[in-house]
Amino acid sequence: MEVSEFSFHVSGTFIWYYTICKREVWLLSRQLNADQDFENIVLGRYLGEHYYGREKKELEVGNSKIDTYRWDGDQLVISEVKKSSTYRESAKLQLQFYLYELRQRGIDARGELRFPEEREKETVDLTDDDVERLERIIQEIQEIVSQPYPPVPRKLAVCKSCAYAEFCWS
């Protein structure tokens, strides 16, 4: 299936995968979903359901789902919840993408990365440099998904804990 055969829009999940593994971007674009019973996915779902109970869950913006949101006075605060800070930069970029999408819709918000198992929180902003970087990444993601075949698998440290491993190493 060529990318022109379906409507494709970048979401925060694509931004996350882009920074970790380009092959996952292509697989996800073809709706080849990761093993939903994979331990890390199950844990992520658990964290999303059981932490931050006072906040609203899953705000949909465009094709993205923001984990939690709340109002701090008249400012929207959105959060991305991750099981660990191992991929902090990926999570930060994903959250900045959500801030970018909100800004495009005229909504000023601030972001928080949350790592509940580590009891850690980090404030995330969106600068003009971040916007430029995101726009470059969005273009690169569109180039990846427009290819007829996925990028060749590369053995990465993340492969041992990847829910897509069977798509690469079976």
Secondary structure by P-SEA (a helix, b strand, c coil): cccccbbbbbcaaaaaaaaccaaaaaaaaaccccccccaaaaaaaaaaacccccccccccccccccccccccccbbbbbbbbccccaaaaaaaaaaaaaaaaaaacccbbbbbbbccccbbbbbbbcaaaaaaaaaaaaaaaaaaacccccccccccccccccccccccc
